């Protein structure tokens, strides 16, 4: 749903969600991420690996360094919500540590950019 955000609070442009909510959305109808959106992220991402996945319904951003780091899977729904799966891989100093998974729901493009900026993924 597209709407004007004139009087809304901009403090909560993204929120953490649980795995069940994330999977319900990801298994449903996803919007194709436009070339304009992808190119913006590609030209502003501070990490070297960014890629389209799943017939352009997912963007993958990796901060993987020698097998550990973070991976972000970004999807867009028809109502302009963006969903992010943040996967954190343990460092080589913690070989037995488990991967950690976090899920987020971002309110439109502004929410996604704030999420990526808060994680220092975008150059700004």
C-alpha positions in Angstrom: 0.0 0.0 0.0 1.5 3.3 -1.0 0.7 6.3 1.0 2.0 9.7 2.1 4.2 9.6 5.2 3.8 13.3 6.0 2.7 13.0 9.7 4.2 9.6 10.6 7.0 8.9 13.0 10.2 8.0 11.1 11.7 6.3 14.2 10.3 2.9 13.3 11.0 2.5 9.6 11.9 -1.1 10.2 11.1 -3.7 12.9 12.3 -7.1 13.9 9.9 -9.9 13.1 9.9 -13.7 13.8 10.8 -16.4 11.4 7.2 -17.6 10.9 6.1 -14.1 9.7 9.1 -13.9 7.4 8.5 -17.3 5.9 4.8 -16.6 5.3 5.7 -13.5 3.3 8.7 -15.1 1.4 6.6 -18.1 0.3 3.9 -15.7 -1.1 3.8 -13.3 -3.9 6.9 -11.2 -4.2 7.5 -8.1 -6.3 10.3 -8.0 -8.9 12.9 -5.6 -7.7 13.4 -2.9 -10.3 16.7 -2.3 -12.1 16.6 1.3 -10.7 16.4 0.0 -7.1 19.1 -2.7 -7.7 21.4 -0.2 -9.4 21.0 2.3 -6.6 22.0 -0.3 -4.0 24.8 -1.7 -6.3 26.3 1.7 -6.7 26.0 2.6 -3.0 26.8 -0.6 -1.2 30.1 -0.6 0.7 30.7 -4.3 0.3 31.8 -6.0 -2.9 29.3 -8.7 -3.4 25.7 -7.8 -4.4 23.6 -10.0 -6.7 20.0 -10.6 -8.0 18.5 -13.9 -7.0 15.2 -15.8 -7.7 14.2 -14.2 -11.0 14.9 -10.7 -9.6 12.7 -11.0 -6.5 15.7 -11.1 -4.1 18.9 -9.1 -3.7 21.8 -10.8 -1.9 24.4 -8.7 -0.2 27.4 -10.5 1.3 30.0 -9.3 3.7 31.6 -12.7 3.8 35.3 -12.7 4.5 37.0 -16.1 4.4 33.9 -18.0 5.4 32.5 -15.7 8.1 30.7 -12.5 8.1 27.1 -11.5 7.2 24.6 -12.2 4.4 21.5 -10.2 3.7 18.7 -11.5 1.6 16.3 -8.7 0.6 12.8 -9.2 -0.8 10.0 -6.8 -1.8 6.3 -7.4 -1.6 3.5 -6.0 -3.8 2.6 -3.4 -1.1 6.1 -2.0 -1.0 7.2 -3.6 2.3 10.8 -4.9 2.2 11.8 -8.0 4.1 15.4 -8.8 5.2 16.9 -12.0 6.3 20.2 -11.2 8.1 22.4 -14.2 8.5 25.5 -13.9 10.8 28.2 -16.5 10.4 30.7 -17.1 13.2 34.3 -16.0 13.0 37.1 -18.5 12.4 37.9 -18.1 16.2 34.4 -19.7 17.0 34.3 -22.8 14.7 31.6 -24.4 16.8 29.3 -21.4 17.1 26.0 -21.6 15.2 24.9 -19.2 12.5 22.4 -16.6 13.7 19.4 -15.5 11.8 17.4 -12.3 12.2 14.4 -11.1 10.2 13.2 -7.6 9.6 10.3 -5.8 8.0 11.1 -2.4 6.4 8.5 0.2 5.7 8.9 1.0 2.0 12.2 2.1 0.4 13.0 4.6 3.2 12.9 1.8 5.8 15.2 -0.4 3.8 17.7 2.4 3.3 17.6 3.2 7.0 18.1 -0.5 7.9 21.1 -0.7 5.5 22.6 2.6 6.8 22.2 1.5 10.4 24.3 -1.6 9.5 26.8 0.5 7.6 26.2 -1.4 4.4 25.6 1.7 2.3 28.1 4.4 1.5 26.7 7.7 2.7 
